[in-house]
Structures are given as structure tokens and as C-alpha cells.
Amino acid sequence: MTRTILDIHILQNVPPSNMNRDDTGTPKSAYYGGVRRARVSSQAWKRATRERFQELLPPEELGVRTKKVVEALAARIAAHSPALAGTAAGLAEEILKTATGSTLEPPRRKVKDDDGEGSPVVAESKYLMFLSRRQLDALAELAIEASEGGDVDRLKKALKDKEKGKELKARARAAVDTRHSVDIALFGRMVADSADLNVDAATQVAHALSVHRSDIESDYYTAVDDLNEEGETGAGMIGTVDFNSATLYRYAAVDVNELERNLGTGLKGDEPPSTPTAKAVTAFLEAFITSLPSGKINSFGNHTLPSAVVVTLRGHRPLSFVGAFEEPVPKSGQGGFLRESCRRLAAYVPDVQRQYGLDTDPTWVFRVGDETRELAALGTGVTLTGLLDEVGGAVADRLEPEA
């Protein structure tokens, strides 16, 4: 069966930085090809991609992942009916327990308001729960309807009723198992108490690795007290921060068919059924390319964009090209790694694709600078805007039903 898989390969230079650190504050690393490489975890870059979605997609297309799910739903209930603000948390807790089967309990931490007084304690989930804003709105409307105007006791009674309770439970579960947001459809969701509500992720993101050996360095810094008198010496604070720098190979794959199953087809009469999936693919593509984990960003200001992006639309299976860098890339005579990395990739990609019969898959290349010119032969040259337009159109064509 023909599948539709989008492969994204990126080479990106990052100067001294600490985007993703371990429990000791040291930049994460990994051994590959026998040497230590700089590493940025897949979780860190997925988080950065989700944050980039906030700028690229409208709020109704996104979800909320939080333990404070009762608070989030209560806010939607109050937004639908401001008069129910006083009972919104109680309504939210009851309908969420019904919808997800989760145990909701008061947090262990103390919650205080601006005056230092104790605030009403709102129950929380034991784990992060991922719900779309449309799902929260659907639950809010159901809670208001079933409570007959905001009475928590009426809602509890309705849920316990043999016939009505069964219907309400079915509607509540349907509310959280349909109309998934783009980020839920892409990255998946786990509901520990109700496995049937899980959503399989349509996207796989690899840990970013440096193409070369990368050593960790340490910066010793001091801070001077602004109110020191002229005769006072010494620092007000001293410390160290670890960092590294790297040319990273980044990779992600999107199972477009799984994404369409998660999102569903479009229902608007004036647009093709594939529109929601095509829009989600291009949103992910732009967000993944232009995002950057924000760890220690104020200390290092390491704002860079990729030097080269290679995107392929496959018909069988995803394929990473990290093998091109199993042997660490040596620095050039001028000291850089990017030019040789592009040469390696330009030689490796046609070879592996030819050997496995994958050399007919359409490919686009978006690149910057003379160092990347070796990659031009891998596919159609495009700008970022052109890449998004062409990939979106190709995905829509692949998903169109056969006549």
C-alpha cells in the first residue's frame, strides 16, 4: 500500500549555547560513531515547535497540555456563561472524570492569592492531560446543559442516572475523542486511565546530533554589585555555565496518512477534504524549520536559522540520513564543518536512495550560502515560502481520492 511520508533533513550551525541541559546543567550529549556529539533531545525541539505554533496557527487549532485541566475547563465554562463562575470548577471536575476516567485530586502544593491568603483549591490530574480547545469547549457546553444551568448536584445526579448517565458518558467521551487539535494529531496523546482515548503520534522527531565531535566548555563569570563604593573590590556573585557549539543534523518524519486519520477530513464545501491535513503539514514544516529551543537563550543569544533544508515526499517509509555522519566530519582548512557536511550529504543521499529504489521520490532543497551548493543537485531549489507552497500542494494531491 502506498503511503505518504514527509522526511525533513536540516543542517544548522549553532554558536556557543546551552539549549538543552541535563540535571547537572551540562549541555546534553551522546556518543555516535565512537565520539561524543552535541545533542538536543527530540522533546526539547518538539516543545519549541509547539511554541512556534502559537505564532502560526489560530488558538482554536491548538491544544492545552496541563495537569491543571480542571482549571482550564472551568475557564471555558465561565467564558460560555459568566454567571457560572462560582460553580465552574465543580462542573469541570465532574465532567472531566466522566469523560476521561481520570482521578482528579487537590494539588499538594499550597495555592495563595495576591494577598497571601489561601485560594480555593482546584483539583488537578496526576499527569499532563492534552485536550484541544474545541474539546474543552464541547465539554463546557455539555456540563452547562447537563447541570441545567450550573447546579453541580444536578450534574452529579444526571451522571448517576442509569439511562441519562450512560448517554452523558458517551457524549463526554466522544467530545474528547473527536476534533483533535493540530498539535495533538501531530505529537499524539496518552490518557493513562483510558487507553482508548490515546492518540498515536503522526510525527517522529530525532535527537539533533552534531556532525562532528563536540567538547563541552565552561564559562566562568562574575557579577558586580552596582552599589559598590569605589574602594570596594570583589564580585557580588560568581559562577560557571557550561556550553558547546555545533553544526547539527536534525531530522523529522510526518506520517501524513496517520495525520489525516487523527484530524479527519475537511467538511467545508468550498475546500477539498485534504485541506486540514495539508495545512497541518505546512504548519509543522515551517515550525520545525524555524523553531529553536530556548534554554539559556538570554545568556547566549544563539538565534540561528538552518543553512540547509532537504524535504522529500516518500511513498513507502521514512528514511534518516544520519548515517552520512557516522564518521565524524573533520573541520575544513578554514575551520568550519558545514561545507564538508554538505558534501557528505550530497554524496550519501543519491547512493542510499538508488540502492533502495527510492530515487524517484520528489525532493525540494532550501539552502543558504556558498557552503551548501553541493546540495543543489538533490532536488528542486526553493525558498521557504516556495517550499511550503509546493509541499502543501503535493500533499493535497496525494490525499485526493481516486476518481
TORLUM-298824 format. One record per residue (C-alpha): residue number from 1; x, y, z; residue in one letter. Coordinates in nm, 2 decimals. Layout:
N
fimar	px	py	pz	tigu
NUM	X	Y	Z	A;
...
This chain:
403
fimar	px	py	pz	tigu
1	0.00	0.00	0.00	M;
2	0.13	0.34	-0.09	T;
3	0.19	0.57	0.20	R;
4	0.26	0.94	0.22	T;
5	0.56	1.02	0.44	I;
6	0.73	1.36	0.47	L;
7	1.10	1.35	0.55	D;
8	1.27	1.67	0.68	I;
9	1.65	1.69	0.70	H;
10	1.82	2.00	0.83	I;
11	2.18	2.12	0.88	L;
12	2.21	2.41	1.13	Q;
13	2.50	2.59	1.28	N;
14	2.46	2.68	1.65	V;
15	2.72	2.90	1.82	P;
16	2.81	2.87	2.19	P;
17	2.49	2.78	2.36	S;
18	2.32	2.55	2.62	N;
19	1.98	2.49	2.46	M;
20	1.90	2.16	2.63	N;
21	2.08	2.07	2.95	R;
22	2.08	1.77	3.18	D;
23	2.02	1.75	3.56	D;
24	2.37	1.89	3.62	T;
25	2.33	2.19	3.39	G;
26	2.56	2.05	3.13	T;
27	2.45	2.05	2.76	P;
28	2.32	1.71	2.66	K;
29	2.54	1.49	2.45	S;
30	2.56	1.14	2.30	A;
31	2.82	0.90	2.16	Y;
32	2.78	0.83	1.79	Y;
33	3.05	0.69	1.56	G;
34	3.28	0.65	1.86	G;
35	3.30	1.02	1.96	V;
36	3.10	1.25	2.18	R;
37	2.85	1.46	1.99	R;
38	2.64	1.76	2.10	A;
39	2.28	1.66	2.13	R;
40	1.95	1.84	2.16	V;
41	1.67	1.60	2.26	S;
42	1.36	1.54	2.05	S;
43	1.14	1.65	2.34	Q;
44	1.32	1.99	2.35	A;
45	1.27	2.05	1.98	W;
46	0.91	1.93	1.98	K;
47	0.84	2.17	2.26	R;
48	1.00	2.45	2.06	A;
49	0.79	2.35	1.76	T;
50	0.47	2.36	1.96	R;
51	0.56	2.70	2.09	E;
52	0.62	2.82	1.74	R;
53	0.26	2.70	1.65	F;
54	0.13	2.98	1.87	Q;
55	0.25	3.23	1.61	E;
56	0.15	3.03	1.30	L;
57	-0.19	2.88	1.39	L;
58	-0.51	3.03	1.54	P;
59	-0.58	2.93	1.91	P;
60	-0.88	2.71	1.82	E;
61	-0.64	2.48	1.61	E;
62	-0.42	2.41	1.92	L;
63	-0.44	2.22	2.24	G;
64	-0.35	2.26	2.60	V;
65	-0.13	2.01	2.79	R;
66	-0.16	2.05	3.16	T;
67	-0.23	1.90	3.50	K;
68	-0.45	2.20	3.56	K;
69	-0.71	2.06	3.33	V;
70	-1.00	2.14	3.57	V;
71	-0.89	2.50	3.59	E;
72	-0.87	2.51	3.21	A;
73	-1.21	2.37	3.16	L;
74	-1.36	2.59	3.43	A;
75	-1.23	2.89	3.24	A;
76	-1.41	2.77	2.93	R;
77	-1.74	2.71	3.13	I;
78	-1.72	3.07	3.27	A;
79	-1.65	3.21	2.93	A;
80	-1.96	3.04	2.79	H;
81	-2.17	3.15	3.09	S;
82	-2.01	3.41	3.32	P;
83	-2.29	3.36	3.58	A;
84	-2.15	3.01	3.64	L;
85	-1.80	3.13	3.75	A;
86	-1.87	3.02	4.11	G;
87	-1.96	2.66	4.02	T;
88	-1.74	2.62	3.71	A;
89	-1.47	2.43	3.88	A;
90	-1.71	2.18	4.03	G;
91	-1.88	2.12	3.70	L;
92	-1.55	2.09	3.52	A;
93	-1.42	1.82	3.77	E;
94	-1.73	1.61	3.74	E;
95	-1.75	1.62	3.36	I;
96	-1.38	1.55	3.32	L;
97	-1.39	1.24	3.55	K;
98	-1.67	1.11	3.33	T;
99	-1.50	1.19	3.00	A;
100	-1.15	1.06	3.08	T;
101	-1.19	0.82	3.37	G;
102	-0.91	1.01	3.54	S;
103	-0.87	1.06	3.92	T;
104	-0.86	1.43	3.99	L;
105	-0.72	1.54	4.33	E;
106	-0.62	1.86	4.50	P;
107	-0.26	1.96	4.45	P;
108	-0.01	1.90	4.73	R;
109	0.14	2.25	4.70	R;
110	-0.03	2.54	4.87	K;
111	-0.21	2.79	4.65	V;
112	-0.21	3.15	4.76	K;
113	-0.36	3.46	4.60	D;
114	-0.20	3.80	4.57	D;
115	-0.28	3.89	4.93	D;
116	-0.11	3.58	5.06	G;
117	-0.44	3.42	5.16	E;
118	-0.54	3.07	5.06	G;
119	-0.73	3.04	4.73	S;
120	-1.00	2.78	4.67	P;
121	-0.82	2.45	4.59	V;
122	-0.89	2.32	4.24	V;
123	-0.84	1.96	4.17	A;
124	-0.57	1.85	3.92	E;
125	-0.48	1.55	3.71	S;
126	-0.20	1.32	3.83	K;
127	-0.04	1.36	3.48	Y;
128	-0.03	1.61	3.20	L;
129	-0.35	1.58	3.00	M;
130	-0.37	1.70	2.64	F;
131	-0.70	1.84	2.52	L;
132	-0.78	2.06	2.22	S;
133	-0.96	2.39	2.28	R;
134	-1.25	2.26	2.07	R;
135	-1.27	1.96	2.30	Q;
136	-1.27	2.18	2.61	L;
137	-1.55	2.39	2.46	D;
138	-1.76	2.08	2.38	A;
139	-1.72	1.96	2.74	L;
140	-1.81	2.30	2.87	A;
141	-2.13	2.31	2.67	E;
142	-2.22	1.96	2.79	L;
143	-2.15	2.04	3.15	A;
144	-2.37	2.35	3.13	I;
145	-2.65	2.16	2.96	E;
146	-2.65	1.85	3.19	A;
147	-2.63	2.07	3.51	S;
148	-2.94	2.26	3.40	E;
149	-2.78	2.60	3.45	G;
150	-2.48	2.53	3.66	G;
151	-2.60	2.31	3.95	D;
152	-2.32	2.07	4.04	V;
153	-2.56	1.84	4.24	D;
154	-2.79	1.82	3.94	R;
155	-2.49	1.72	3.72	L;
156	-2.39	1.45	3.96	K;
157	-2.74	1.32	3.98	K;
158	-2.77	1.32	3.60	A;
159	-2.44	1.13	3.57	L;
160	-2.56	0.86	3.81	K;
161	-2.89	0.81	3.64	D;
162	-2.89	0.47	3.46	K;
163	-3.02	0.59	3.12	E;
164	-2.92	0.96	3.12	K;
165	-2.58	0.89	3.27	G;
166	-2.50	0.64	3.00	K;
167	-2.59	0.89	2.73	E;
168	-2.39	1.17	2.90	L;
169	-2.08	0.95	2.94	K;
170	-2.09	0.86	2.57	A;
171	-2.12	1.22	2.47	R;
172	-1.84	1.33	2.71	A;
173	-1.61	1.06	2.58	R;
174	-1.69	1.15	2.22	A;
175	-1.62	1.51	2.30	A;
176	-1.26	1.43	2.39	V;
177	-1.21	1.18	2.12	D;
178	-1.30	1.39	1.82	T;
179	-1.19	1.73	1.68	R;
180	-0.83	1.69	1.78	H;
181	-0.61	1.99	1.75	S;
182	-0.31	2.01	1.51	V;
183	-0.06	1.95	1.79	D;
184	-0.24	1.65	1.94	I;
185	-0.27	1.50	1.59	A;
186	0.10	1.55	1.52	L;
187	0.25	1.46	1.86	F;
188	0.00	1.22	2.00	G;
189	-0.17	1.19	2.34	R;
190	-0.17	0.94	2.62	M;
191	-0.46	0.92	2.87	V;
192	-0.33	0.68	3.13	A;
193	-0.67	0.59	3.27	D;
194	-0.84	0.54	2.94	S;
195	-0.62	0.39	2.67	A;
196	-0.89	0.41	2.41	D;
197	-0.86	0.79	2.42	L;
198	-0.49	0.77	2.33	N;
199	-0.39	0.93	2.00	V;
200	-0.10	0.78	1.80	D;
201	0.16	1.05	1.71	A;
202	0.18	1.12	1.33	A;
203	0.53	1.28	1.38	T;
204	0.87	1.13	1.47	Q;
205	1.15	1.37	1.57	V;
206	1.50	1.25	1.61	A;
207	1.75	1.38	1.86	H;
208	1.96	1.65	1.69	A;
209	2.33	1.55	1.67	L;
210	2.64	1.74	1.58	S;
211	2.80	1.60	1.27	V;
212	3.14	1.63	1.44	H;
213	3.30	1.57	1.77	R;
214	3.19	1.84	2.02	S;
215	3.36	1.92	2.35	D;
216	3.19	2.09	2.64	I;
217	3.34	2.41	2.77	E;
218	3.28	2.61	3.08	S;
219	3.23	2.99	3.11	D;
220	3.34	3.15	3.44	Y;
221	3.15	3.47	3.51	Y;
222	3.13	3.74	3.77	T;
223	2.86	4.00	3.85	A;
224	2.95	4.33	4.01	V;
225	2.73	4.50	4.28	D;
226	2.60	4.82	4.13	D;
227	2.61	5.00	4.46	L;
228	2.97	4.91	4.55	N;
229	3.18	5.21	4.65	E;
230	3.50	5.29	4.46	E;
231	3.72	5.13	4.72	G;
232	3.52	4.81	4.74	E;
233	3.66	4.52	4.55	T;
234	3.54	4.17	4.46	G;
235	3.24	4.04	4.28	A;
236	2.88	4.03	4.41	G;
237	2.83	3.69	4.25	M;
238	3.05	3.43	4.07	I;
239	2.95	3.12	3.89	G;
240	3.01	2.90	3.59	T;
241	2.79	2.79	3.30	V;
242	2.86	2.50	3.06	D;
243	2.82	2.54	2.68	F;
244	2.91	2.39	2.35	N;
245	2.88	2.48	1.98	S;
246	2.79	2.26	1.69	A;
247	2.68	2.20	1.33	T;
248	2.37	1.99	1.39	L;
249	2.19	1.74	1.18	Y;
250	1.82	1.75	1.25	R;
251	1.56	1.50	1.12	Y;
252	1.18	1.46	1.15	A;
253	0.92	1.25	0.97	A;
254	0.55	1.30	0.93	V;
255	0.32	1.01	0.85	D;
256	0.07	1.21	0.65	V;
257	-0.19	0.93	0.64	N;
258	-0.18	0.90	1.02	E;
259	-0.22	1.27	1.05	L;
260	-0.53	1.27	0.83	E;
261	-0.68	0.99	1.04	R;
262	-0.62	1.19	1.35	N;
263	-0.75	1.52	1.21	L;
264	-1.03	1.39	0.99	G;
265	-1.12	1.53	0.65	T;
266	-1.24	1.88	0.59	G;
267	-1.62	1.94	0.60	L;
268	-1.63	2.28	0.43	K;
269	-1.80	2.27	0.09	G;
270	-1.57	2.53	-0.06	D;
271	-1.24	2.34	0.01	E;
272	-1.10	1.99	-0.06	P;
273	-1.13	1.72	0.21	P;
274	-0.75	1.72	0.23	S;
275	-0.72	2.09	0.34	T;
276	-0.69	2.04	0.72	P;
277	-0.41	1.78	0.67	T;
278	-0.22	1.99	0.41	A;
279	-0.24	2.29	0.64	K;
280	-0.11	2.09	0.94	A;
281	0.18	1.96	0.73	V;
282	0.29	2.30	0.62	T;
283	0.25	2.44	0.97	A;
284	0.47	2.17	1.11	F;
285	0.72	2.21	0.83	L;
286	0.76	2.58	0.90	E;
287	0.75	2.55	1.28	A;
288	1.01	2.27	1.28	F;
289	1.25	2.46	1.05	I;
290	1.23	2.79	1.22	T;
291	1.20	2.69	1.59	S;
292	1.48	2.69	1.84	L;
293	1.48	2.55	2.20	P;
294	1.51	2.85	2.43	S;
295	1.74	2.71	2.70	G;
296	1.98	2.97	2.83	K;
297	1.89	3.19	2.53	I;
298	1.93	3.51	2.73	N;
299	2.28	3.41	2.82	S;
300	2.40	3.32	2.47	F;
301	2.16	3.48	2.22	G;
302	2.22	3.19	1.99	N;
303	1.95	3.28	1.74	H;
304	2.03	3.10	1.42	T;
305	1.83	2.95	1.13	L;
306	1.91	2.64	0.93	P;
307	2.17	2.66	0.65	S;
308	2.02	2.38	0.45	A;
309	1.68	2.20	0.44	V;
310	1.61	1.89	0.23	V;
311	1.25	1.77	0.22	V;
312	1.13	1.45	0.05	T;
313	0.78	1.32	0.00	L;
314	0.81	0.94	0.02	R;
315	0.57	0.66	-0.07	G;
316	0.69	0.38	0.15	H;
317	0.88	0.45	0.47	R;
318	1.07	0.73	0.64	P;
319	1.45	0.75	0.60	L;
320	1.70	0.94	0.80	S;
321	2.04	1.04	0.65	F;
322	2.23	1.05	0.98	V;
323	2.45	0.76	0.85	G;
324	2.63	1.02	0.64	A;
325	2.79	1.15	0.96	F;
326	2.86	0.82	1.14	E;
327	3.23	0.90	1.07	E;
328	3.27	1.25	1.23	P;
329	3.31	1.53	0.99	V;
330	3.66	1.69	1.02	P;
331	3.69	2.07	1.02	K;
332	3.80	2.23	0.70	S;
333	4.12	2.41	0.65	G;
334	3.94	2.73	0.73	Q;
335	3.79	2.57	1.04	G;
336	3.43	2.51	0.96	G;
337	3.21	2.19	0.94	F;
338	2.92	2.30	0.72	L;
339	3.08	2.27	0.37	R;
340	3.21	1.92	0.43	E;
341	2.88	1.82	0.59	S;
342	2.70	1.93	0.27	C;
343	2.95	1.73	0.06	R;
344	2.89	1.42	0.27	R;
345	2.52	1.45	0.24	L;
346	2.53	1.52	-0.13	A;
347	2.72	1.20	-0.19	A;
348	2.54	0.98	0.06	Y;
349	2.18	1.06	-0.03	V;
350	2.18	0.96	-0.40	P;
351	2.37	0.65	-0.32	D;
352	2.14	0.52	-0.05	V;
353	1.82	0.62	-0.24	Q;
354	1.95	0.45	-0.56	R;
355	2.04	0.13	-0.38	Q;
356	1.70	0.11	-0.21	Y;
357	1.50	0.22	-0.52	G;
358	1.39	0.55	-0.36	L;
359	1.54	0.79	-0.61	D;
360	1.21	0.88	-0.77	T;
361	1.06	1.04	-0.46	D;
362	1.01	1.42	-0.51	P;
363	1.26	1.63	-0.32	T;
364	1.30	2.00	-0.25	W;
365	1.61	2.18	-0.14	V;
366	1.61	2.51	0.05	F;
367	1.97	2.64	0.13	R;
368	2.17	2.95	0.22	V;
369	2.53	3.03	0.13	G;
370	2.80	2.90	-0.09	D;
371	2.90	2.63	0.16	E;
372	2.57	2.45	0.08	T;
373	2.59	2.45	-0.30	R;
374	2.67	2.08	-0.32	E;
375	2.32	2.00	-0.21	L;
376	2.15	2.18	-0.50	A;
377	2.16	1.86	-0.71	A;
378	1.95	1.67	-0.46	L;
379	1.62	1.83	-0.57	G;
380	1.42	2.13	-0.68	T;
381	1.56	2.46	-0.54	G;
382	1.31	2.67	-0.34	V;
383	1.28	2.94	-0.09	T;
384	1.10	2.88	0.24	L;
385	0.77	3.02	0.10	T;
386	0.81	2.81	-0.21	G;
387	0.88	2.50	-0.01	L;
388	0.57	2.54	0.20	L;
389	0.35	2.61	-0.11	D;
390	0.49	2.31	-0.31	E;
391	0.49	2.06	-0.03	V;
392	0.14	2.16	0.07	G;
393	0.02	2.12	-0.28	G;
394	0.19	1.79	-0.33	A;
395	0.04	1.65	0.00	V;
396	-0.31	1.76	-0.11	A;
397	-0.27	1.59	-0.44	D;
398	-0.15	1.27	-0.27	R;
399	-0.45	1.26	-0.05	L;
400	-0.71	1.34	-0.31	E;
401	-0.94	1.03	-0.36	P;
402	-0.91	0.85	-0.69	E;
403	-1.19	0.92	-0.93	A;
